Amino acid sequence: MRIKEPKTSALIFSSGKVVCTGAKSMLKVKDSIRAIIKNIEKINIRIKVDKVLKEIKVQNMVASGSIGMDLNLNSLAMTLDNTEYEPEQFPGLVFKLSGTNATFLLFSNGKIVCTGTKSEKKLHEAVDKLIIHLKKHIR
């Protein structure tokens, strides 16, 4: 199911589980879930909204941004552990940051994408750790 406002998508399973993607905040997740319930109720399925909203659980966050420095991906691929870099296939370096659940896509212009964290706090901790780690490997 696609929701126009907030712009999200949801997979709805016969088990009653729902996977909502695309929300920019927990408030937007809750707004999406309310819209999904409203749509489902149109086919005479009754759902306890309060119970559902209490059971929302973040499984994965995806964030993008910039670390404000250019990166030599060839050099990083050679010096960092836990990397994958195939520039003929994809222009970014995939880096799994040890000690965290975070995986990063690093681009030469300093743009990054982080996935795998379950809270904003863990996301910020992972990005801070990434920057410290990268500074050790950049000459």
The first five atom37 places (N, CA, C, CB, O) and aatype in JSON, in Angstrom:
{
  "aatype": [12, 1, 9, 11, 6, 14, 11, 16, 15, 0, 10, 9, 13, 15, 15, 7, 11, 19, 19, 4, 16, 7, 0, 11, 15, 12, 10, 11, 19, 11, 3, 15, 9, 1, 0, 9, 9, 11, 2, 9, 6, 11, 9, 2, 9, 1, 9, 11, 19, 3, 11, 19, 10, 11, 6, 9, 11, 19, 5, 2, 12, 19, 0, 15, 7, 15, 9, 7, 12, 3, 10, 2, 10, 2, 15, 10, 0, 12, 16, 10, 3, 2, 16, 6, 18, 6, 14, 6, 5, 13, 14, 7, 10, 19, 13, 11, 10, 15, 7, 16, 2, 0, 16, 13, 10, 10, 13, 15, 2, 7, 11, 9, 19, 4, 16, 7, 16, 11, 15, 6, 11, 11, 10, 8, 6, 0, 19, 3, 11, 10, 9, 9, 8, 10, 11, 11, 8, 9, 1],
  "atom_mask": [
    [1, 1, 1, 1, 1],
    [1, 1, 1, 1, 1],
    [1, 1, 1, 1, 1],
    [1, 1, 1, 1, 1],
    [1, 1, 1, 1, 1],
    [1, 1, 1, 1, 1],
    [1, 1, 1, 1, 1],
    [1, 1, 1, 1, 1],
    [1, 1, 1, 1, 1],
    [1, 1, 1, 1, 1],
    [1, 1, 1, 1, 1],
    [1, 1, 1, 1, 1],
    [1, 1, 1, 1, 1],
    [1, 1, 1, 1, 1],
    [1, 1, 1, 1, 1],
    [1, 1, 1, 0, 1],
    [1, 1, 1, 1, 1],
    [1, 1, 1, 1, 1],
    [1, 1, 1, 1, 1],
    [1, 1, 1, 1, 1],
    [1, 1, 1, 1, 1],
    [1, 1, 1, 0, 1],
    [1, 1, 1, 1, 1],
    [1, 1, 1, 1, 1],
    [1, 1, 1, 1, 1],
    [1, 1, 1, 1, 1],
    [1, 1, 1, 1, 1],
    [1, 1, 1, 1, 1],
    [1, 1, 1, 1, 1],
    [1, 1, 1, 1, 1],
    [1, 1, 1, 1, 1],
    [1, 1, 1, 1, 1],
    [1, 1, 1, 1, 1],
    [1, 1, 1, 1, 1],
    [1, 1, 1, 1, 1],
    [1, 1, 1, 1, 1],
    [1, 1, 1, 1, 1],
    [1, 1, 1, 1, 1],
    [1, 1, 1, 1, 1],
    [1, 1, 1, 1, 1],
    [1, 1, 1, 1, 1],
    [1, 1, 1, 1, 1],
    [1, 1, 1, 1, 1],
    [1, 1, 1, 1, 1],
    [1, 1, 1, 1, 1],
    [1, 1, 1, 1, 1],
    [1, 1, 1, 1, 1],
    [1, 1, 1, 1, 1],
    [1, 1, 1, 1, 1],
    [1, 1, 1, 1, 1],
    [1, 1, 1, 1, 1],
    [1, 1, 1, 1, 1],
    [1, 1, 1, 1, 1],
    [1, 1, 1, 1, 1],
    [1, 1, 1, 1, 1],
    [1, 1, 1, 1, 1],
    [1, 1, 1, 1, 1],
    [1, 1, 1, 1, 1],
    [1, 1, 1, 1, 1],
    [1, 1, 1, 1, 1],
    [1, 1, 1, 1, 1],
    [1, 1, 1, 1, 1],
    [1, 1, 1, 1, 1],
    [1, 1, 1, 1, 1],
    [1, 1, 1, 0, 1],
    [1, 1, 1, 1, 1],
    [1, 1, 1, 1, 1],
    [1, 1, 1, 0, 1],
    [1, 1, 1, 1, 1],
    [1, 1, 1, 1, 1],
    [1, 1, 1, 1, 1],
    [1, 1, 1, 1, 1],
    [1, 1, 1, 1, 1],
    [1, 1, 1, 1, 1],
    [1, 1, 1, 1, 1],
    [1, 1, 1, 1, 1],
    [1, 1, 1, 1, 1],
    [1, 1, 1, 1, 1],
    [1, 1, 1, 1, 1],
    [1, 1, 1, 1, 1],
    [1, 1, 1, 1, 1],
    [1, 1, 1, 1, 1],
    [1, 1, 1, 1, 1],
    [1, 1, 1, 1, 1],
    [1, 1, 1, 1, 1],
    [1, 1, 1, 1, 1],
    [1, 1, 1, 1, 1],
    [1, 1, 1, 1, 1],
    [1, 1, 1, 1, 1],
    [1, 1, 1, 1, 1],
    [1, 1, 1, 1, 1],
    [1, 1, 1, 0, 1],
    [1, 1, 1, 1, 1],
    [1, 1, 1, 1, 1],
    [1, 1, 1, 1, 1],
    [1, 1, 1, 1, 1],
    [1, 1, 1, 1, 1],
    [1, 1, 1, 1, 1],
    [1, 1, 1, 0, 1],
    [1, 1, 1, 1, 1],
    [1, 1, 1, 1, 1],
    [1, 1, 1, 1, 1],
    [1, 1, 1, 1, 1],
    [1, 1, 1, 1, 1],
    [1, 1, 1, 1, 1],
    [1, 1, 1, 1, 1],
    [1, 1, 1, 1, 1],
    [1, 1, 1, 1, 1],
    [1, 1, 1, 1, 1],
    [1, 1, 1, 0, 1],
    [1, 1, 1, 1, 1],
    [1, 1, 1, 1, 1],
    [1, 1, 1, 1, 1],
    [1, 1, 1, 1, 1],
    [1, 1, 1, 1, 1],
    [1, 1, 1, 0, 1],
    [1, 1, 1, 1, 1],
    [1, 1, 1, 1, 1],
    [1, 1, 1, 1, 1],
    [1, 1, 1, 1, 1],
    [1, 1, 1, 1, 1],
    [1, 1, 1, 1, 1],
    [1, 1, 1, 1, 1],
    [1, 1, 1, 1, 1],
    [1, 1, 1, 1, 1],
    [1, 1, 1, 1, 1],
    [1, 1, 1, 1, 1],
    [1, 1, 1, 1, 1],
    [1, 1, 1, 1, 1],
    [1, 1, 1, 1, 1],
    [1, 1, 1, 1, 1],
    [1, 1, 1, 1, 1],
    [1, 1, 1, 1, 1],
    [1, 1, 1, 1, 1],
    [1, 1, 1, 1, 1],
    [1, 1, 1, 1, 1],
    [1, 1, 1, 1, 1],
    [1, 1, 1, 1, 1],
    [1, 1, 1, 1, 1]
  ],
  "atom_positions": [
    [[0.85, -1.17, 0.0], [0.0, 0.0, 0.0], [0.89, 1.24, 0.0], [-0.96, -0.01, 1.22], [1.87, 1.3, 0.75]],
    [[0.56, 2.19, -0.83], [1.29, 3.46, -0.85], [0.43, 4.54, -0.19], [1.66, 3.87, -2.31], [-0.78, 4.62, -0.42]],
    [[1.07, 5.33, 0.62], [0.4, 6.43, 1.3], [0.96, 7.73, 0.71], [0.6, 6.35, 2.87], [2.17, 7.89, 0.6]],
    [[0.06, 8.65, 0.34], [0.52, 9.91, -0.25], [1.08, 10.88, 0.78], [-0.63, 10.58, -1.0], [2.09, 11.54, 0.55]],
    [[0.4, 10.95, 1.96], [0.86, 11.89, 2.98], [0.79, 11.22, 4.34], [0.02, 13.19, 2.96], [-0.31, 10.9, 4.79]],
    [[1.9, 11.0, 5.02], [3.25, 11.21, 4.53], [3.61, 10.17, 3.47], [4.26, 11.16, 5.69], [3.08, 9.06, 3.48]],
    [[4.49, 10.54, 2.57], [4.83, 9.67, 1.45], [5.61, 8.45, 1.95], [5.65, 10.44, 0.39], [6.81, 8.52, 2.21]],
    [[4.89, 7.35, 2.07], [5.48, 6.1, 2.55], [4.88, 4.94, 1.79], [5.26, 5.93, 4.08], [3.9, 5.09, 1.07]],
    [[5.48, 3.79, 1.96], [4.94, 2.55, 1.41], [4.87, 1.53, 2.53], [5.81, 2.02, 0.22], [5.66, 1.57, 3.47]],
    [[3.92, 0.62, 2.41], [3.77, -0.4, 3.44], [3.55, -1.76, 2.8], [2.61, -0.05, 4.38], [2.81, -1.89, 1.82]],
    [[4.18, -2.75, 3.36], [3.91, -4.15, 3.03], [3.02, -4.67, 4.14], [5.24, -5.01, 2.87], [3.36, -4.56, 5.32]],
    [[1.89, -5.23, 3.77], [0.94, -5.73, 4.75], [0.82, -7.23, 4.57], [-0.45, -5.02, 4.61], [0.49, -7.71, 3.49]],
    [[1.1, -7.97, 5.64], [1.13, -9.43, 5.57], [-0.12, -10.03, 6.21], [2.38, -9.97, 6.25], [-0.75, -9.41, 7.06]],
    [[-0.47, -11.23, 5.79], [-1.65, -11.91, 6.32], [-1.51, -12.2, 7.81], [-1.9, -13.21, 5.56], [-2.51, -12.41, 8.49]],
    [[-0.3, -12.21, 8.32], [-0.07, -12.42, 9.76], [-0.47, -11.19, 10.58], [1.41, -12.75, 10.02], [-0.56, -11.25, 11.8]],
    [[-0.71, -10.07, 9.88], [-1.02, -8.83, 10.57], [0.17, -7.91, 10.71], [0.0, 0.0, 0.0], [0.03, -6.76, 11.14]],
    [[1.33, -8.4, 10.37], [2.54, -7.57, 10.43], [2.52, -6.56, 9.29], [3.82, -8.44, 10.37], [2.02, -6.84, 8.2]],
    [[3.08, -5.39, 9.56], [3.18, -4.34, 8.55], [4.62, -3.82, 8.57], [2.15, -3.18, 8.82], [5.18, -3.55, 9.63]],
    [[5.19, -3.67, 7.38], [6.51, -3.05, 7.25], [6.31, -1.73, 6.53], [7.53, -3.99, 6.47], [5.85, -1.68, 5.39]],
    [[6.66, -0.66, 7.21], [6.47, 0.69, 6.66], [7.84, 1.27, 6.31], [5.72, 1.63, 7.68], [8.76, 1.24, 7.13]],
    [[7.98, 1.79, 5.1], [9.25, 2.37, 4.68], [9.03, 3.78, 4.15], [9.93, 1.49, 3.61], [7.95, 4.12, 3.67]],
    [[10.07, 4.57, 4.24], [10.05, 5.9, 3.64], [9.77, 7.04, 4.59], [0.0, 0.0, 0.0], [9.89, 8.2, 4.2]],
    [[9.41, 6.75, 5.83], [9.09, 7.8, 6.78], [10.37, 8.5, 7.25], [8.32, 7.23, 7.99], [11.41, 7.86, 7.39]],
    [[10.27, 9.78, 7.47], [11.43, 10.57, 7.88], [11.55, 10.73, 9.4], [11.37, 11.94, 7.24], [12.55, 11.24, 9.89]],
    [[10.53, 10.31, 10.13], [10.55, 10.42, 11.59], [9.54, 9.44, 12.18], [10.24, 11.87, 12.05], [8.71, 8.88, 11.46]],
    [[9.63, 9.23, 13.49], [8.66, 8.36, 14.15], [7.26, 8.95, 14.07], [9.06, 8.13, 15.62], [6.28, 8.21, 13.96]],
    [[7.15, 10.25, 14.11], [5.84, 10.89, 13.97], [5.23, 10.54, 12.61], [5.95, 12.44, 14.12], [4.04, 10.24, 12.52]],
    [[6.05, 10.57, 11.57], [5.57, 10.23, 10.23], [5.21, 8.75, 10.12], [6.62, 10.59, 9.17], [4.28, 8.38, 9.41]],
    [[5.95, 7.89, 10.83], [5.61, 6.46, 10.86], [4.21, 6.29, 11.45], [6.67, 5.65, 11.7], [3.38, 5.59, 10.89]],
    [[3.98, 6.94, 12.57], [2.67, 6.83, 13.23], [1.55, 7.38, 12.36], [2.68, 7.56, 14.58], [0.47, 6.81, 12.3]],
    [[1.82, 8.5, 11.68], [0.82, 9.05, 10.76], [0.52, 8.06, 9.63], [1.3, 10.39, 10.17], [-0.63, 7.89, 9.23]],
    [[1.56, 7.41, 9.13], [1.38, 6.41, 8.06], [0.56, 5.23, 8.54], [2.74, 5.92, 7.56], [-0.33, 4.75, 7.84]],
    [[0.87, 4.75, 9.74], [0.15, 3.61, 10.29], [-1.33, 3.96, 10.48], [0.77, 3.16, 11.64], [-2.21, 3.15, 10.19]],
    [[-1.6, 5.17, 10.95], [-3.0, 5.61, 11.08], [-3.7, 5.59, 9.72], [-3.07, 7.03, 11.7], [-4.84, 5.14, 9.61]],
    [[-3.02, 6.07, 8.68], [-3.61, 6.08, 7.34], [-3.84, 4.66, 6.82], [-2.7, 6.85, 6.36], [-4.85, 4.38, 6.18]],
    [[-2.9, 3.78, 7.1], [-3.04, 2.37, 6.68], [-4.26, 1.75, 7.37], [-1.74, 1.56, 7.01], [-5.07, 1.09, 6.73]],
    [[-4.37, 1.98, 8.67], [-5.51, 1.43, 9.42], [-6.82, 1.98, 8.86], [-5.38, 1.77, 10.93], [-7.79, 1.23, 8.69]],
    [[-6.85, 3.26, 8.58], [-8.06, 3.89, 8.02], [-8.45, 3.21, 6.71], [-7.83, 5.4, 7.79], [-9.63, 2.96, 6.46]],
    [[-7.46, 2.92, 5.87], [-7.74, 2.25, 4.59], [-8.22, 0.82, 4.8], [-6.48, 2.25, 3.71], [-9.14, 0.36, 4.13]],
    [[-7.6, 0.11, 5.74], [-7.98, -1.27, 6.0], [-9.4, -1.33, 6.58], [-6.98, -1.94, 6.98], [-10.16, -2.25, 6.29]],
    [[-9.73, -0.35, 7.4], [-11.08, -0.33, 7.98], [-12.18, -0.15, 6.94], [-11.18, 0.78, 9.01], [-13.34, -0.46, 7.2]],
    [[-11.83, 0.35, 5.76], [-12.8, 0.5, 4.68], [-13.32, -0.86, 4.19], [-12.18, 1.26, 3.51], [-14.39, -0.94, 3.59]],
    [[-12.56, -1.92, 4.46], [-13.02, -3.26, 4.08], [-13.49, -4.04, 5.32], [-11.89, -4.04, 3.36], [-13.42, -5.27, 5.37]],
    [[-13.98, -3.28, 6.31], [-14.6, -3.83, 7.52], [-13.68, -4.69, 8.38], [-15.78, -4.65, 7.13], [-14.11, -5.67, 8.99]],
    [[-12.42, -4.32, 8.43], [-11.49, -4.96, 9.36], [-11.21, -3.93, 10.46], [-10.14, -5.43, 8.64], [-10.72, -2.84, 10.18]],
    [[-11.53, -4.28, 11.69], [-11.37, -3.36, 12.82], [-10.02, -3.58, 13.48], [-12.51, -3.55, 13.84], [-9.61, -4.71, 13.74]],
    [[-9.34, -2.48, 13.76], [-8.01, -2.53, 14.34], [-7.95, -1.55, 15.51], [-6.91, -2.21, 13.27], [-8.47, -0.44, 15.41]],
    [[-7.32, -1.96, 16.61], [-7.14, -1.08, 17.76], [-5.9, -0.22, 17.53], [-7.03, -1.9, 19.09], [-4.77, -0.68, 17.68]],
    [[-6.15, 1.03, 17.17], [-5.07, 1.95, 16.79], [-4.04, 2.11, 17.91], [-5.64, 3.31, 16.4], [-2.84, 2.02, 17.66]],
    [[-4.51, 2.34, 19.13], [-3.58, 2.58, 20.25], [-2.65, 1.39, 20.47], [-4.36, 2.86, 21.53], [-1.46, 1.57, 20.72]],
    [[-3.19, 0.19, 20.37], [-2.38, -1.02, 20.56], [-1.31, -1.11, 19.47], [-3.26, -2.28, 20.54], [-0.15, -1.43, 19.75]],
    [[-1.7, -0.84, 18.24], [-0.76, -0.91, 17.11], [0.34, 0.12, 17.28], [-1.5, -0.69, 15.78], [1.51, -0.19, 17.06]],
    [[0.0, 1.34, 17.64], [1.0, 2.4, 17.76], [2.01, 2.11, 18.87], [0.31, 3.74, 18.03], [3.16, 2.54, 18.79]],
    [[1.59, 1.37, 19.91], [2.51, 1.0, 20.99], [3.49, -0.08, 20.55], [1.73, 0.54, 22.21], [4.57, -0.22, 21.13]],
    [[3.12, -0.86, 19.53], [3.95, -1.98, 19.1], [4.92, -1.64, 17.97], [3.06, -3.11, 18.66], [5.64, -2.52, 17.49]],
    [[4.96, -0.39, 17.54], [5.87, 0.0, 16.47], [7.31, -0.19, 16.94], [5.62, 1.47, 16.03], [7.68, 0.23, 18.04]],
    [[8.11, -0.8, 16.09], [9.5, -1.08, 16.42], [10.37, -0.75, 15.2], [9.69, -2.57, 16.85], [10.12, -1.24, 14.1]],
    [[11.36, 0.08, 15.4], [12.28, 0.42, 14.32], [13.23, -0.76, 14.12], [13.08, 1.74, 14.63], [13.89, -1.2, 15.06]],
    [[13.3, -1.25, 12.9], [14.18, -2.37, 12.57], [15.46, -1.89, 11.89], [13.45, -3.38, 11.67], [16.52, -2.51, 12.02]],
    [[15.35, -0.79, 11.15], [16.49, -0.31, 10.38], [16.27, 1.15, 10.02], [16.69, -1.16, 9.11], [15.17, 1.56, 9.63]],
    [[17.32, 1.93, 10.14], [17.28, 3.33, 9.7], [18.26, 3.49, 8.55], [17.61, 4.32, 10.87], [19.31, 2.85, 8.52]],
    [[17.91, 4.35, 7.62], [18.81, 4.71, 6.54], [18.95, 6.22, 6.56], [18.28, 4.2, 5.14], [17.96, 6.95, 6.56]],
    [[20.18, 6.69, 6.58], [20.43, 8.14, 6.63], [21.49, 8.48, 5.59], [20.88, 8.59, 8.05], [22.38, 7.69, 5.3]],
    [[21.38, 9.68, 5.05], [22.4, 10.14, 4.1], [22.86, 11.52, 4.5], [21.84, 10.15, 2.64], [22.14, 12.27, 5.16]],
    [[24.06, 11.85, 4.1], [24.62, 13.15, 4.43], [26.02, 13.28, 3.85], [0.0, 0.0, 0.0], [26.39, 12.57, 2.92]],
    [[26.78, 14.19, 4.41], [28.14, 14.43, 3.96], [29.05, 14.55, 5.18], [28.23, 15.69, 3.08], [28.66, 15.1, 6.21]],
    [[30.27, 14.04, 5.04], [31.23, 14.18, 6.13], [32.17, 15.36, 5.88], [32.04, 12.88, 6.3], [33.07, 15.62, 6.68]],
    [[31.97, 16.06, 4.79], [32.71, 17.3, 4.54], [34.16, 17.14, 4.15], [0.0, 0.0, 0.0], [34.96, 18.06, 4.33]],
    [[34.52, 15.99, 3.6], [35.89, 15.82, 3.11], [35.88, 14.87, 1.91], [36.83, 15.27, 4.23], [35.08, 13.93, 1.85]],
    [[36.76, 15.13, 0.96], [36.89, 14.24, -0.18], [37.57, 12.96, 0.27], [37.67, 14.91, -1.34], [38.4, 12.96, 1.18]],
    [[37.21, 11.86, -0.39], [37.76, 10.56, -0.02], [38.41, 9.89, -1.22], [36.66, 9.66, 0.57], [37.85, 9.89, -2.32]],
    [[39.58, 9.32, -1.01], [40.24, 8.51, -2.03], [39.78, 7.07, -1.79], [41.82, 8.66, -1.98], [40.35, 6.37, -0.96]],
    [[38.78, 6.65, -2.53], [38.18, 5.34, -2.29], [39.13, 4.2, -2.6], [36.92, 5.19, -3.11], [39.09, 3.17, -1.92]],
    [[39.98, 4.36, -3.61], [40.97, 3.31, -3.91], [41.89, 3.07, -2.73], [41.8, 3.68, -5.15], [42.16, 1.93, -2.35]],
    [[42.37, 4.15, -2.15], [43.26, 4.06, -1.0], [42.54, 3.46, 0.2], [43.83, 5.44, -0.66], [43.08, 2.59, 0.89]],
    [[41.33, 3.92, 0.46], [40.57, 3.4, 1.59], [40.26, 1.92, 1.44], [39.28, 4.19, 1.75], [40.28, 1.17, 2.42]],
    [[39.96, 1.5, 0.22], [39.67, 0.08, -0.02], [40.87, -0.8, 0.3], [39.24, -0.14, -1.47], [40.72, -1.95, 0.7]],
    [[42.05, -0.24, 0.13], [43.28, -1.01, 0.39], [43.64, -1.0, 1.88], [44.43, -0.45, -0.43], [44.23, -1.97, 2.37]],
    [[43.31, 0.07, 2.58], [43.76, 0.18, 3.97], [42.71, -0.19, 5.01], [44.21, 1.57, 4.23], [43.06, -0.59, 6.12]],
    [[41.43, -0.07, 4.69], [40.37, -0.4, 5.64], [40.0, -1.88, 5.55], [39.12, 0.47, 5.39], [40.05, -2.47, 4.47]],
    [[39.65, -2.46, 6.68], [39.09, -3.81, 6.69], [37.59, -3.71, 6.41], [39.36, -4.53, 8.07], [37.0, -2.64, 6.5]],
    [[36.99, -4.83, 6.06], [35.54, -4.92, 5.87], [35.0, -3.97, 4.79], [34.85, -4.63, 7.18], [33.99, -3.3, 5.0]],
    [[35.69, -3.93, 3.65], [35.22, -3.07, 2.56], [34.96, -3.89, 1.3], [36.25, -1.97, 2.27], [35.51, -4.97, 1.1]],
    [[34.12, -3.33, 0.47], [33.91, -3.84, -0.89], [33.93, -2.63, -1.8], [32.56, -4.65, -1.03], [33.22, -1.65, -1.56]],
    [[34.73, -2.69, -2.84], [34.81, -1.57, -3.77], [35.04, -2.1, -5.17], [35.93, -0.59, -3.36], [36.11, -2.62, -5.48]],
    [[34.06, -1.96, -6.0], [34.12, -2.34, -7.41], [33.65, -1.14, -8.23], [33.23, -3.61, -7.7], [32.49, -1.08, -8.63]],
    [[34.55, -0.18, -8.5], [34.13, 1.07, -9.16], [33.52, 0.87, -10.55], [35.3, 1.98, -9.28], [32.78, 1.73, -11.03]],
    [[33.82, -0.26, -11.2], [33.21, -0.52, -12.51], [31.74, -0.88, -12.35], [33.96, -1.66, -13.24], [30.94, -0.71, -13.28]],
    [[31.37, -1.39, -11.16], [30.0, -1.81, -10.89], [29.18, -0.74, -10.19], [30.0, -3.07, -10.06], [28.01, -0.54, -10.49]],
    [[29.82, -0.05, -9.23], [29.13, 0.93, -8.39], [30.16, 1.94, -7.89], [28.41, 0.23, -7.18], [31.25, 1.54, -7.48]],
    [[29.85, 3.24, -7.93], [30.86, 4.26, -7.6], [31.16, 4.44, -6.12], [30.41, 5.56, -8.13], [32.03, 5.24, -5.76]],
    [[30.47, 3.71, -5.25], [30.7, 3.86, -3.82], [31.43, 2.69, -3.22], [0.0, 0.0, 0.0], [31.4, 1.58, -3.74]],
    [[32.1, 2.96, -2.1], [32.78, 1.94, -1.33], [31.84, 1.51, -0.21], [34.15, 2.46, -0.77], [31.3, 2.35, 0.51]],
    [[31.63, 0.21, -0.06], [30.8, -0.32, 1.01], [31.72, -0.64, 2.19], [29.99, -1.61, 0.54], [32.7, -1.38, 2.04]],
    [[31.41, -0.08, 3.33], [32.27, -0.24, 4.51], [31.43, -0.65, 5.7], [33.05, 1.06, 4.81], [30.54, 0.09, 6.13]],
    [[31.71, -1.83, 6.24], [31.05, -2.31, 7.45], [31.91, -1.9, 8.64], [30.84, -3.88, 7.42], [33.03, -2.37, 8.8]],
    [[31.37, -1.01, 9.46], [32.12, -0.47, 10.59], [32.09, -1.46, 11.75], [31.55, 0.9, 11.03], [31.03, -1.72, 12.32]],
    [[33.25, -2.01, 12.09], [33.31, -3.02, 13.15], [32.9, -2.42, 14.49], [34.73, -3.62, 13.25], [33.13, -1.24, 14.76]],
    [[32.29, -3.26, 15.31], [31.84, -2.81, 16.62], [30.47, -2.15, 16.59], [0.0, 0.0, 0.0], [29.97, -1.71, 17.62]],
    [[29.86, -2.07, 15.39], [28.54, -1.48, 15.24], [27.74, -2.35, 14.28], [28.61, -0.01, 14.74], [28.29, -3.26, 13.67]],
    [[26.47, -2.06, 14.16], [25.66, -2.71, 13.12], [25.61, -1.86, 11.86], [24.23, -2.97, 13.64], [24.91, -2.21, 10.91]],
    [[26.35, -0.77, 11.84], [26.28, 0.18, 10.74], [27.11, -0.25, 9.53], [26.75, 1.55, 11.21], [28.24, -0.72, 9.65]],
    [[26.49, -0.08, 8.38], [27.19, -0.25, 7.11], [27.08, 1.07, 6.36], [26.59, -1.44, 6.27], [26.01, 1.68, 6.3]],
    [[28.2, 1.5, 5.79], [28.23, 2.79, 5.09], [28.52, 2.61, 3.61], [29.28, 3.69, 5.71], [29.26, 1.72, 3.21]],
    [[27.92, 3.46, 2.83], [28.34, 3.69, 1.45], [29.12, 4.99, 1.49], [27.11, 3.74, 0.43], [28.6, 6.01, 1.93]],
    [[30.35, 4.96, 1.03], [31.19, 6.15, 1.0], [31.43, 6.54, -0.45], [32.54, 5.92, 1.74], [31.7, 5.68, -1.29]],
    [[31.34, 7.82, -0.74], [31.56, 8.31, -2.09], [32.72, 9.3, -2.08], [30.29, 8.97, -2.65], [32.99, 9.93, -1.06]],
    [[33.4, 9.43, -3.2], [34.62, 10.22, -3.27], [34.4, 11.69, -2.91], [35.21, 10.13, -4.64], [35.33, 12.36, -2.45]],
    [[33.19, 12.21, -3.1], [32.92, 13.62, -2.78], [32.57, 13.84, -1.31], [31.8, 14.13, -3.65], [32.24, 14.95, -0.91]],
    [[32.65, 12.77, -0.5], [32.38, 12.9, 0.93], [30.95, 12.58, 1.32], [0.0, 0.0, 0.0], [30.61, 12.58, 2.51]],
    [[30.11, 12.32, 0.35], [28.73, 11.93, 0.66], [28.73, 10.52, 1.25], [27.81, 12.0, -0.61], [29.53, 9.68, 0.85]],
    [[27.83, 10.29, 2.19], [27.72, 8.97, 2.8], [26.26, 8.56, 2.92], [28.4, 8.96, 4.19], [25.35, 9.39, 2.96]],
    [[26.05, 7.25, 2.99], [24.76, 6.67, 3.34], [25.05, 5.66, 4.43], [24.04, 6.0, 2.08], [25.98, 4.85, 4.32]],
    [[24.26, 5.7, 5.49], [24.44, 4.77, 6.61], [23.16, 3.96, 6.77], [24.78, 5.53, 7.93], [22.06, 4.5, 6.73]],
    [[23.32, 2.66, 6.94], [22.18, 1.79, 7.18], [22.55, 0.79, 8.28], [21.76, 1.05, 5.88], [23.73, 0.53, 8.53]],
    [[21.53, 0.25, 8.93], [21.77, -0.8, 9.91], [21.54, -0.4, 11.35], [0.0, 0.0, 0.0], [21.46, -1.27, 12.22]],
    [[21.45, 0.89, 11.63], [21.21, 1.31, 13.01], [19.71, 1.32, 13.29], [21.83, 2.7, 13.29], [18.89, 1.37, 12.37]],
    [[19.36, 1.29, 14.58], [17.95, 1.23, 14.96], [17.49, 2.45, 15.74], [17.69, -0.01, 15.77], [16.33, 2.53, 16.15]],
    [[18.39, 3.41, 15.95], [18.01, 4.65, 16.65], [18.89, 5.78, 16.15], [18.15, 4.49, 18.2], [19.98, 5.56, 15.61]],
    [[18.4, 7.0, 16.33], [19.2, 8.16, 15.92], [20.47, 8.25, 16.74], [18.39, 9.46, 16.06], [21.52, 8.65, 16.23]],
    [[20.39, 7.88, 18.01], [21.58, 7.91, 18.87], [22.66, 6.98, 18.32], [21.22, 7.51, 20.32], [23.82, 7.38, 18.19]],
    [[22.28, 5.74, 18.0], [23.25, 4.78, 17.44], [23.76, 5.25, 16.09], [22.61, 3.39, 17.31], [24.93, 5.03, 15.76]],
    [[22.91, 5.88, 15.31], [23.33, 6.43, 14.01], [24.41, 7.48, 14.2], [22.12, 7.03, 13.26], [25.45, 7.43, 13.54]],
    [[24.18, 8.43, 15.1], [25.16, 9.49, 15.34], [26.47, 8.92, 15.89], [24.6, 10.53, 16.31], [27.55, 9.37, 15.52]],
    [[26.35, 7.94, 16.78], [27.56, 7.29, 17.32], [28.36, 6.62, 16.2], [27.19, 6.26, 18.4], [29.59, 6.71, 16.18]],
    [[27.66, 5.96, 15.28], [28.33, 5.27, 14.18], [29.02, 6.27, 13.25], [27.33, 4.42, 13.38], [30.15, 6.04, 12.82]],
    [[28.36, 7.38, 12.94], [28.96, 8.39, 12.06], [30.18, 9.01, 12.74], [27.93, 9.5, 11.69], [31.21, 9.21, 12.1]],
    [[30.08, 9.31, 14.03], [31.23, 9.86, 14.75], [32.41, 8.88, 14.72], [30.85, 10.19, 16.21], [33.55, 9.28, 14.5]],
    [[32.11, 7.61, 14.94], [33.15, 6.58, 14.92], [33.74, 6.45, 13.51], [32.57, 5.21, 15.39], [34.95, 6.27, 13.35]],
    [[32.9, 6.54, 12.49], [33.38, 6.49, 11.11], [34.38, 7.6, 10.83], [32.19, 6.59, 10.12], [35.45, 7.36, 10.29]],
    [[34.03, 8.82, 11.22], [34.91, 9.97, 10.95], [36.25, 9.8, 11.65], [34.23, 11.29, 11.41], [37.3, 10.07, 11.05]],
    [[36.23, 9.37, 12.9], [37.48, 9.12, 13.63], [38.31, 8.05, 12.91], [37.19, 8.69, 15.1], [39.52, 8.18, 12.74]],
    [[37.62, 7.0, 12.49], [38.29, 5.88, 11.8], [38.88, 6.34, 10.47], [37.29, 4.73, 11.56], [40.01, 5.98, 10.13]],
    [[38.12, 7.14, 9.72], [38.61, 7.6, 8.41], [39.81, 8.53, 8.57], [37.5, 8.32, 7.64], [40.76, 8.45, 7.78]],
    [[39.77, 9.39, 9.57], [40.89, 10.33, 9.77], [42.19, 9.61, 10.06], [40.57, 11.28, 10.9], [43.27, 10.12, 9.75]],
    [[42.12, 8.42, 10.65], [43.32, 7.62, 10.9], [43.91, 7.09, 9.6], [43.0, 6.45, 11.84], [45.11, 6.82, 9.52]],
    [[43.06, 6.93, 8.57], [43.5, 6.32, 7.32], [43.71, 7.32, 6.17], [42.5, 5.28, 6.9], [44.12, 6.94, 5.08]],
    [[43.43, 8.57, 6.43], [43.61, 9.59, 5.39], [44.9, 10.34, 5.67], [42.41, 10.57, 5.34], [45.14, 10.82, 6.78]],
    [[45.72, 10.44, 4.64], [47.0, 11.13, 4.81], [46.88, 12.55, 4.34], [48.13, 10.42, 4.06], [47.85, 13.31, 4.41]]
  ]
}
